[in-house]
Amino acid sequence: MKKRDEAMALWADFTDGRVDRRAFVLQALGLGVSASTLGAVLQACGGGASAPEGSVAGPASAVEPPIAGELRIYNWSDYIAEDTVPAFEKETGVKVIYDMYESNEELLAKLQIGGGGYDLVVPTGYIVEVLAAQSLLAPLNKAWLKNFGNVAASFQNPAFDTGNKFSIPWQWGTTGIAWRTDKLAAAPDSWAVFHDAQFKGKMTQMDDSRDVIGSWLKFRGKSLNSTSAEELAAAKADAMAAKALLKAYLSAPVKGQLVSGDVWIAQLWNGDTMQAKAEQPAIGYAVPKEGAGIWLDSLVIPRDAPNARAAHAFMDFILRPDVGAALSTFTGYGTPNQAAMAVMTDAVPYPTAEELGRLEYQKDLGAATALWDQIWTEIKAG
């Protein structure tokens, strides 16, 4: 009841002009209002994620501005082919500044405080929804994306960004179990392997609350987007039991330890597993029988991007069949670019109906975000 009263008072301050839109969004999220609800409310009152003054949204002008200057990209580590940036720079004359991060939360925090001055970032689906609700994204100018038609129909018009108003797909993948095939007698087929004491000190799970808690929710047959306090308490108990046997919570950096043999079993993304397998063939990957997460990462343009024209040019460059194919060949992840699939020799196949039945996309948790954060803090500290 207290939070409801605070939300009503905040709404009154916003509609009376005592609180600006940005402050309203941030405070409302702090009170547990979901990103999707905020987006709908702001749109209804004419204060949605509209284009800023001088925006690139809308129909193209008769003469397109030149592609020039400097392009700042903020992306996950090991998530781009080695020749992608040099080829783009050579073709366009644009200088690319390329920085990396390790989690969606790190990216979100950076953009929320207005840091970085980035032109392109690569969030996972549910974070696109949050960024859009907070008016932190610039709408796309589709006239500058002539290769958008190469995107497979199954990856167009995602639930987190209807009509691809803000995003184009980058890569897709799953979060499952990587293991050393020369160390285990049988392939692990369940999240239960992280409860197996014989592998104590030789296992890692991701350093990510959504992946860790989500895995234990799936283990018990629940949604990885659960907001049930009872289900989350059970997931916490399973996570704590696993933690006693883990070497660490580790995301991308675990690849080197899998290669060296310091780690035998790791919760990991399929693409990073394939990168490790290129160095050490004795590495396997599986989606547990209870199910796992599937995700789609996207290119988006921050609202205050200094060089939105070059950002569009890079997007369109990535959507070419040859460039998209080289990108996914290097990363080991699936390409959402249907035209790229046609020129790849070892493309990750799109999920079958049976596989999709065991896979689930992460969603904005709304008011339950605070509970998830609390549980993750307790897991890490326990």
C-alpha positions in Angstrom: 0.0 0.0 0.0 2.9 2.4 0.8 4.4 1.9 -2.6 1.1 2.4 -4.3 0.6 5.7 -2.5 4.1 6.8 -3.4 3.5 5.8 -7.1 0.2 7.9 -7.1 2.0 10.9 -5.6 4.8 10.6 -8.1 2.3 10.4 -11.0 0.6 13.6 -9.6 4.0 15.4 -9.5 4.7 14.3 -13.1 1.4 15.4 -14.6 1.6 18.7 -12.7 5.1 19.3 -14.1 6.9 19.2 -10.8 8.9 16.1 -11.9 10.4 15.8 -15.4 10.0 12.7 -17.5 13.5 11.2 -16.8 13.1 11.6 -13.1 9.6 10.1 -13.3 10.8 7.0 -15.1 13.8 6.4 -12.8 11.7 6.9 -9.6 8.8 4.7 -11.0 11.2 1.9 -11.8 12.6 2.2 -8.3 9.1 1.7 -7.0 8.8 -1.5 -9.0 6.7 -0.3 -12.0 7.6 -2.6 -14.9 9.3 -1.1 -18.0 6.5 -2.2 -20.3 3.9 -0.5 -18.1 6.0 2.7 -18.0 6.3 2.6 -21.8 2.5 2.3 -22.2 1.8 5.1 -19.7 4.3 7.5 -21.3 3.0 6.8 -24.7 -0.6 7.3 -23.7 0.2 10.7 -22.2 2.3 11.8 -25.2 5.6 11.4 -23.3 6.8 8.1 -24.7 10.2 7.4 -26.1 9.8 10.0 -28.8 12.5 11.2 -31.0 14.7 14.0 -29.7 15.1 17.3 -31.4 17.2 16.7 -34.6 16.4 12.9 -34.4 17.2 10.5 -37.2 13.7 9.0 -36.9 11.2 9.4 -39.6 11.5 9.5 -43.4 14.9 10.2 -45.0 15.7 13.6 -46.2 16.2 14.2 -50.0 19.9 14.2 -49.4 21.4 11.8 -46.8 24.1 13.3 -44.5 27.6 11.9 -45.1 29.0 8.9 -43.2 32.0 10.4 -41.4 33.6 11.2 -38.1 34.1 8.9 -35.1 31.9 5.9 -34.1 31.9 4.7 -30.4 30.8 1.2 -29.9 30.1 -0.5 -26.5 29.8 -4.3 -26.9 30.3 -7.6 -25.0 33.8 -9.1 -25.0 34.8 -11.5 -27.8 31.6 -10.7 -29.7 32.8 -9.4 -33.0 34.9 -10.8 -35.9 38.5 -9.6 -36.0 38.2 -7.9 -39.4 34.7 -6.4 -38.9 35.8 -3.0 -37.5 38.9 -2.6 -39.8 36.8 -3.4 -42.9 34.2 -0.8 -41.9 36.8 1.8 -41.2 38.5 1.2 -44.5 35.2 1.4 -46.4 33.8 4.5 -44.7 36.7 6.4 -43.4 35.0 6.4 -40.0 37.3 5.9 -36.9 35.8 3.3 -34.5 36.4 3.5 -30.8 35.5 0.0 -29.4 34.9 -0.7 -25.6 33.7 -3.8 -23.9 31.6 -4.9 -21.0 30.6 -8.2 -19.3 26.9 -7.8 -18.3 23.7 -6.2 -19.2 23.6 -4.5 -15.8 27.0 -2.9 -16.4 25.7 -1.5 -19.7 22.4 -0.3 -18.2 24.2 1.5 -15.4 26.5 3.2 -17.8 23.7 4.5 -20.0 21.5 5.5 -17.0 24.1 7.9 -15.7 24.8 9.3 -19.2 28.3 8.0 -19.5 30.4 6.9 -22.4 29.1 9.0 -25.3 28.4 5.8 -27.2 26.8 5.6 -30.7 26.0 1.9 -30.6 25.5 -0.6 -27.8 24.4 -4.3 -27.8 21.9 -5.1 -25.1 19.9 -8.3 -24.6 16.2 -8.2 -25.4 14.7 -7.4 -22.0 17.2 -4.6 -21.5 16.1 -3.0 -24.8 12.7 -2.8 -23.3 14.0 -1.1 -20.2 16.1 1.4 -22.1 13.2 2.3 -24.4 10.9 2.9 -21.4 13.5 5.2 -19.9 13.7 7.2 -23.2 17.4 6.3 -23.5 17.2 5.1 -27.1 16.9 6.9 -30.5 14.4 5.5 -33.0 15.9 4.1 -36.1 15.7 5.6 -39.6 14.8 2.5 -41.7 15.6 4.4 -44.9 19.2 4.2 -43.9 19.0 0.4 -43.3 18.7 -0.9 -46.8 19.8 -4.4 -45.8 17.1 -4.9 -43.1 15.2 -7.3 -45.3 18.0 -9.8 -44.8 16.9 -10.4 -41.2 15.0 -13.7 -40.8 11.3 -13.3 -40.2 11.5 -15.1 -36.9 13.9 -12.4 -35.6 12.0 -9.4 -36.8 9.3 -7.6 -34.8 10.5 -9.0 -31.4 8.2 -8.7 -28.4 10.7 -6.4 -26.6 10.7 -4.0 -29.6 7.6 -4.2 -31.7 8.2 -3.2 -35.3 12.0 -2.9 -34.6 11.5 0.7 -33.7 14.8 0.9 -31.8 16.8 -2.3 -32.6 18.2 -4.6 -35.2 19.3 -8.2 -34.2 23.0 -8.9 -33.7 23.4 -12.5 -32.6 21.2 -15.1 -30.8 22.1 -18.0 -28.6 21.4 -20.2 -25.6 22.8 -20.5 -22.1 23.5 -24.2 -21.3 26.3 -26.4 -20.0 29.8 -26.6 -21.3 32.0 -29.5 -20.2 35.3 -31.2 -20.8 34.5 -34.4 -22.7 37.8 -35.9 -21.6 37.1 -35.4 -17.9 33.5 -36.7 -17.6 32.4 -40.2 -18.3 29.0 -39.1 -19.6 27.6 -35.8 -21.0 25.7 -33.8 -18.3 22.0 -33.4 -19.3 20.7 -31.6 -16.3 21.3 -28.6 -14.1 21.6 -31.2 -11.3 25.3 -31.7 -12.3 26.1 -28.5 -10.3 24.9 -30.4 -7.2 27.3 -33.3 -7.8 30.0 -33.3 -5.1 32.5 -35.3 -7.2 33.1 -32.2 -9.3 33.6 -29.8 -6.4 36.0 -27.0 -7.3 35.9 -27.9 -11.0 32.6 -26.1 -11.8 31.5 -22.5 -12.4 28.2 -20.8 -13.0 27.7 -17.4 -14.7 28.3 -14.2 -12.8 24.8 -13.1 -13.6 21.7 -13.2 -11.5 19.3 -13.8 -14.4 21.3 -16.8 -15.6 22.0 -18.4 -12.2 18.6 -18.0 -10.6 16.9 -18.7 -13.9 18.8 -22.0 -14.2 17.5 -23.2 -10.8 14.0 -22.1 -11.6 14.1 -24.2 -14.8 15.6 -27.1 -12.8 12.3 -27.1 -10.8 10.2 -26.8 -13.9 9.4 -23.1 -13.3 9.7 -20.1 -15.6 13.1 -18.4 -15.6 11.0 -15.2 -15.4 9.2 -16.3 -12.2 8.1 -13.6 -9.8 6.8 -16.0 -7.2 8.5 -15.6 -3.8 8.0 -19.3 -3.0 9.6 -20.4 -6.4 12.4 -17.9 -6.0 13.1 -19.1 -2.4 13.5 -22.7 -3.8 15.8 -21.4 -6.5 17.9 -19.6 -3.9 18.2 -22.8 -1.9 19.3 -24.8 -5.0 21.8 -22.0 -5.9 23.3 -22.0 -2.4 23.7 -25.8 -2.5 25.5 -25.5 -5.8 27.7 -22.5 -4.7 29.3 -24.7 -2.0 30.7 -26.9 -4.9 31.6 -24.1 -7.4 35.0 -22.8 -8.1 33.5 -19.4 -8.8 30.8 -17.4 -10.5 32.4 -16.6 -13.9 31.1 -15.6 -17.3 33.2 -15.1 -20.5 36.6 -15.5 -18.8 35.9 -19.1 -17.9 36.7 -20.1 -21.5 40.4 -20.0 -20.7 39.9 -22.3 -17.7 37.9 -24.8 -19.7 40.7 -24.8 -22.3 43.4 -25.4 -19.6 41.3 -28.0 -17.7 41.1 -26.0 -14.5 37.3 -26.1 -15.0 35.5 -29.2 -16.2 31.9 -28.0 -16.1 30.6 -24.5 -16.7 27.3 -22.8 -17.2 28.1 -20.9 -20.4 26.7 -19.4 -23.6 26.8 -21.7 -26.7 29.0 -19.3 -28.7 31.6 -18.8 -26.1 31.7 -22.6 -25.7 32.4 -22.9 -29.5 35.2 -20.3 -29.1 36.8 -22.4 -26.4 36.3 -25.6 -28.4 38.3 -24.1 -31.3 41.3 -24.1 -28.9 40.5 -27.3 -27.1 38.4 -29.9 -29.1 37.5 -31.9 -25.9 34.7 -29.5 -25.0 31.0 -30.2 -25.4 27.8 -28.2 -25.0 24.3 -29.2 -24.1 20.9 -27.6 -23.3 19.7 -29.3 -20.0 16.7 -31.4 -20.3 14.8 -29.1 -17.9 15.3 -26.2 -20.3 17.3 -23.1 -20.5 17.4 -19.5 -21.7 17.4 -18.4 -25.3 18.3 -14.8 -26.0 18.6 -12.2 -28.8 21.1 -9.4 -28.5 20.5 -6.3 -30.6 22.3 -3.2 -31.9 20.6 0.0 -30.6 21.5 3.7 -30.7 21.6 5.6 -27.4 19.3 8.7 -27.4 22.2 11.2 -27.2 24.5 9.4 -29.6 26.9 11.9 -31.2 27.1 10.1 -34.6 23.8 8.4 -35.3 24.4 8.4 -39.1 27.6 6.4 -38.7 25.8 4.1 -36.3 23.1 3.3 -39.0 25.9 2.7 -41.5 27.5 0.2 -39.2 24.1 -1.5 -38.7 23.6 -1.8 -42.4 27.2 -3.1 -42.8 26.5 -5.9 -40.3 23.3 -6.8 -42.2 25.3 -7.7 -45.4 25.4 -11.5 -46.0 29.2 -11.7 -46.0 29.8 -9.5 -43.0 27.0 -11.2 -41.0 28.4 -14.6 -41.9 32.0 -13.7 -40.8 30.6 -12.3 -37.6 28.8 -15.5 -36.6 31.6 -17.8 -37.8 33.9 -16.0 -35.4 31.6 -15.7 -32.4 30.1 -19.2 -32.7 26.6 -17.8 -32.1 23.6 -18.0 -34.3 23.0 -15.4 -37.0 19.6 -13.8 -37.2 20.6 -12.8 -40.8 18.9 -15.2 -43.1 21.0 -14.1 -46.1 24.2 -14.8 -44.1 22.9 -18.3 -43.3 23.0 -19.1 -47.0 26.7 -18.4 -47.3 27.9 -20.0 -44.1 29.4 -23.5 -44.1 28.8 -24.3 -40.4 25.9 -22.0 -39.3 24.1 -22.6 -36.0 20.6 -23.9 -37.1 17.5 -22.1 -36.0 15.8 -23.9 -33.1 13.4 -26.6 -33.9 9.8 -26.6 -32.5 10.9 -29.2 -29.9 13.9 -27.2 -28.8 11.8 -24.0 -28.6 9.5 -25.8 -26.2 12.5 -26.1 -23.7 13.9 -22.6 -24.3 12.6 -19.3 -22.8 13.4 -15.7 -23.4 14.1 -13.4 -20.4 11.6 -10.7 -19.8 11.5 -7.5 -17.7 10.7 -8.6 -14.1 8.9 -5.4 -13.1 8.4 -5.1 -9.4 10.1 -8.4 -8.7 13.4 -7.0 -9.9 14.1 -5.8 -6.3 13.4 -9.3 -4.9 15.7 -10.9 -7.5 18.4 -8.4 -6.7 18.1 -9.2 -3.0 18.3 -12.9 -3.5 21.4 -12.6 -5.8 23.1 -10.4 -3.2 22.4 -13.0 -0.5 23.6 -15.8 -2.8 26.9 -14.0 -3.5 27.4 -13.1 0.1 26.3 -16.4 1.6 
